[in-house]
Amino acid sequence: MADLGDFITSKVRIKILELFFSNVGEMYHVRGIVREVKEEINAVRRELARLEGAGIVKKESRGNRVYYWLRTDYMLYGDLLSMVAKTTGLGLQIISNKKKIGRVSFVMFSGQFVRYKDPQKEDEVDILVVGDIVLPELATLIRVEESKRGREINYTVMSREELEFRKKRRDPFLLGILSGSRVMIIGDEEGLVS
């Protein structure tokens, strides 16, 4: 199973990146980060300095606290966001339980879902799953994530044949899903949209 440890050697840095990219838009002070990642304060400070030097995070002093947050203008921001989505939370659960879920061709998370933002429209789809799916297994994983997030997750499941049929017919529902920002959890983006 792939994870961030395959190419990032610092376990503290991995924990900090997972914290920030699992809570995009949040600001953290140093001691809050220490509590969340359960590591020594000096190790956390050292990694935060490295991340700031690389341009991944930004810092600001407010009173006697120093706050850190992600820089969305960082060149590899989207790539890191995608990697964390695949190696933590629901993405990790779907990949780990792929055989139980069925024959999965594609799993796509919407950009809003990965960034932990609520859908802008009520009918907006958070997750698209394509393949021969065992719905009760998938629903169980999604219910766990719903309880963590405290909101309902909108997901759509369709077979490969239905996906191809809808693409040929230029189905407005499918085009709406595919026109937004997305992160591919399983499968290739080009295979999904072409």
C-alpha positions in Angstrom: 0.0 0.0 0.0 1.4 3.4 -1.0 1.7 6.2 1.5 3.5 9.5 2.0 6.3 7.6 3.9 7.4 6.1 0.5 9.1 9.4 -0.4 9.0 11.6 2.7 11.4 10.4 5.3 10.3 12.5 8.3 7.4 11.0 10.2 6.8 14.3 11.9 6.6 16.1 8.5 4.2 13.5 7.2 1.9 14.0 10.2 2.0 17.8 9.8 1.2 17.6 6.1 -1.6 15.2 6.7 -3.0 17.5 9.4 -2.9 20.6 7.2 -4.2 18.9 4.0 -7.0 17.1 5.9 -8.1 20.5 7.2 -7.5 22.9 4.3 -8.1 26.5 5.3 -7.4 26.0 9.0 -4.8 28.0 10.9 -2.8 26.2 13.6 -0.5 27.6 16.3 2.6 25.5 17.2 1.2 24.0 20.4 -2.0 23.0 18.7 0.0 21.2 16.0 2.0 19.4 18.7 -1.3 18.2 20.3 -2.7 17.1 17.0 0.3 15.2 15.8 1.5 14.0 19.2 5.2 14.7 18.6 7.9 16.7 20.5 7.6 20.5 20.1 11.2 20.9 18.8 10.6 18.3 16.1 7.4 20.1 15.1 9.1 23.5 15.0 12.0 22.1 12.9 9.6 20.6 10.3 7.4 23.8 10.3 10.6 25.8 9.5 11.4 23.4 6.6 7.9 23.6 5.3 7.9 27.4 5.5 11.3 27.5 3.7 9.9 25.3 0.9 6.9 27.6 0.6 4.3 25.1 1.6 3.1 26.9 4.7 3.0 30.5 5.7 3.3 31.9 9.2 2.1 34.9 11.1 2.7 36.1 14.7 -0.4 37.1 16.6 0.3 38.2 20.1 2.5 35.6 21.7 1.4 32.8 19.3 2.7 31.9 15.8 0.1 30.6 13.4 0.7 28.4 10.3 -1.5 27.7 7.4 -1.2 26.2 3.9 -0.2 28.3 0.9 -2.7 27.5 -1.9 -0.3 29.2 -4.3 2.4 26.6 -3.7 3.3 25.0 -7.0 2.6 21.4 -5.8 -0.4 22.2 -3.7 -2.8 20.3 -5.8 -0.5 17.3 -6.0 0.0 17.1 -2.3 -3.7 17.5 -1.7 -4.3 14.6 -4.0 -1.7 12.4 -2.3 -3.1 13.1 1.1 -6.7 12.4 -0.1 -5.5 9.0 -1.3 -3.5 8.1 1.9 -5.8 9.3 4.6 -9.5 9.2 5.5 -12.1 7.9 3.1 -9.6 7.7 0.2 -7.4 5.3 2.2 -10.5 3.3 3.2 -11.7 2.9 -0.3 -8.3 1.8 -1.6 -7.8 -0.6 1.3 -11.2 -2.2 0.8 -11.2 -2.1 -3.0 -11.8 -5.9 -3.3 -14.7 -5.8 -0.8 -16.3 -2.9 -2.7 -16.3 -4.8 -6.0 -14.7 -4.3 -9.3 -13.9 -0.6 -9.2 -12.9 1.3 -12.3 -12.9 4.8 -11.1 -13.3 6.7 -7.8 -13.4 10.5 -8.1 -13.7 13.0 -5.2 -14.8 16.5 -6.0 -12.4 19.3 -5.3 -14.8 20.7 -2.7 -15.0 17.4 -0.9 -11.2 17.0 -0.7 -10.9 20.6 0.6 -13.5 19.8 3.3 -15.9 22.4 2.0 -19.6 21.9 1.9 -21.1 21.6 -1.5 -22.2 24.9 -3.0 -25.4 23.4 -4.5 -27.6 20.9 -2.8 -27.4 18.4 -5.7 -23.6 18.6 -6.1 -21.9 15.2 -6.0 -19.0 14.7 -3.7 -17.9 11.3 -4.9 -18.4 9.4 -8.2 -17.8 5.7 -8.2 -17.7 3.7 -11.4 -17.7 -0.1 -11.7 -19.5 -3.2 -10.5 -20.0 -2.0 -6.9 -21.2 -3.8 -3.7 -23.3 -1.0 -2.5 -23.6 -2.0 1.2 -19.8 -2.2 1.6 -19.4 1.3 0.0 -22.2 2.7 2.0 -20.6 1.5 5.3 -17.4 3.3 4.5 -19.2 6.5 3.5 -21.3 6.4 6.7 -18.2 6.3 8.8 -16.8 9.4 7.0 -20.2 11.2 7.3 -20.0 10.8 11.1 -16.5 12.2 11.1 -17.4 15.2 9.0 -20.8 15.7 10.5 -22.6 16.0 7.2 -24.2 13.9 4.5 -21.9 12.9 1.7 -23.5 12.9 -1.8 -22.2 10.1 -3.9 -23.2 8.5 -7.2 -22.5 5.0 -8.3 -22.7 3.8 -11.9 -21.5 0.9 -14.0 -18.9 1.4 -16.7 -21.6 0.9 -19.4 -23.8 3.6 -17.8 -20.8 6.0 -17.7 -20.1 5.4 -21.4 -23.8 5.8 -22.3 -24.1 9.0 -20.4 -20.9 10.4 -21.9 -22.1 9.6 -25.4 -25.5 11.3 -24.7 -23.7 14.3 -23.1 -25.8 13.8 -20.0 -26.1 17.1 -18.1 -25.8 15.4 -14.7 -22.5 13.6 -15.6 -21.1 16.7 -17.4 -21.8 18.7 -14.3 -19.8 16.2 -12.2 -16.9 16.1 -14.7 -16.8 19.9 -15.2 -15.8 20.6 -11.6 -12.4 20.2 -10.0 -11.6 16.7 -9.0 -9.1 14.3 -7.4 -8.8 10.8 -8.8 -8.6 8.2 -6.0 -8.7 5.1 -8.3 -8.3 5.2 -12.0 -6.9 7.6 -14.5 -8.6 11.0 -15.1 -8.2 10.8 -18.8 -10.0 7.4 -18.9 -12.8 8.9 -16.9 -13.5 12.0 -19.0 -12.5 10.8 -22.5 
